[in-house]
Amino acid sequence: MAINPMSSSGRFYYGAAAVILATVVGIAVAYPRLPEMVPTHWNAQGHVDGWSSKASLFLFGPGLMTGIVLMFAVLPWLSPKKFEVDSFRDTYLYIMIAVVGMMAYIQILILMAGLGVVLDISRAVVGGVSLLIALLGNVMGKVRRNFYVGIRTPWTIASERVWNATHRLAAKTMFVGGIAALLNTVFGGPFWISIALVMLGAFIPAGYSLFYYKKLEKQGELSA
């Protein structure tokens, strides 16, 4: 499938390609100075508990990022009728590049750790995830009913009205929760608070979707 670089979709795909290329270049530049085995996993206390060969960084960094982009490119073709992503394609691709950007950020942290830079990896990861949740929340209100992204509960999938109301709420809870979690992380607050804030940002609208569905059902106002 040819991509028109002048279209909005094309700009998202080329932006993702640029992020992936920059990650490849970063690994290649750091590669000669990396040890044969680099830390790639940390436990909750921030201690390394997993190592991988430095060559695997190309596979689990740019390789996985490329796989994510290809998946996002194919999923719209698989969508059944009435659940297409065309009505919110730019938002859909924004989510794609936000995820790819987060993966690039994680790759930077791994490279820094491999090069011997001292950093609080747990705090850095939690901060990055918090920012990602805020960025996703920023566009949740624009996500239309589909099977791939968003708050996909049985009740949002069953009713477009419930879907839209749930995602308008999620736009607020995810953005506020993500920003609050990021600030808590930056200013040295307990990790559990950041994690709780992020989880609440997603769980509150999920619970609301059931509540609102049952309310509409009781009032006889449900529609597909």
GIBEL-V112863 format. One record per residue. RES is the residue in one letter. NEAR is the number of other ideal C-beta (glycine too) atoms within 8 Angstrom. Layout:
BEGIN
res = (RES:RES)
near = (NEAR:NEAR)
END
This chain:
BEGIN
res = (M:A:I:N:P:M:S:S:S:G:R:F:Y:Y:G:A:A:A:V:I:L:A:T:V:V:G:I:A:V:A:Y:P:R:L:P:E:M:V:P:T:H:W:N:A:Q:G:H:V:D:G:W:S:S:K:A:S:L:F:L:F:G:P:G:L:M:T:G:I:V:L:M:F:A:V:L:P:W:L:S:P:K:K:F:E:V:D:S:F:R:D:T:Y:L:Y:I:M:I:A:V:V:G:M:M:A:Y:I:Q:I:L:I:L:M:A:G:L:G:V:V:L:D:I:S:R:A:V:V:G:G:V:S:L:L:I:A:L:L:G:N:V:M:G:K:V:R:R:N:F:Y:V:G:I:R:T:P:W:T:I:A:S:E:R:V:W:N:A:T:H:R:L:A:A:K:T:M:F:V:G:G:I:A:A:L:L:N:T:V:F:G:G:P:F:W:I:S:I:A:L:V:M:L:G:A:F:I:P:A:G:Y:S:L:F:Y:Y:K:K:L:E:K:Q:G:E:L:S:A)
near = (3:3:9:7:7:5:8:8:11:11:10:13:12:10:9:13:9:8:13:14:8:9:13:11:8:11:14:7:6:11:8:4:5:12:6:5:7:13:10:9:8:11:7:5:5:9:6:8:6:8:8:10:7:12:6:9:14:10:8:9:15:11:9:10:15:9:8:12:14:8:8:10:9:8:10:11:5:5:11:5:4:5:8:9:12:6:6:10:11:9:10:15:13:10:12:13:12:11:10:14:9:11:12:14:9:10:14:9:13:13:13:9:13:12:9:5:6:3:8:6:10:11:10:10:11:13:12:12:10:16:10:12:15:14:10:12:17:8:12:15:8:7:13:9:10:12:7:8:7:12:13:7:10:5:12:15:9:9:12:8:10:14:15:10:10:17:15:10:11:16:13:9:14:16:13:10:16:19:10:9:16:13:8:12:14:7:6:4:8:6:11:6:10:16:10:8:14:14:8:10:16:14:8:10:14:11:8:11:15:10:8:12:13:8:8:12:8:6:6:5:6:9:6:4)
END
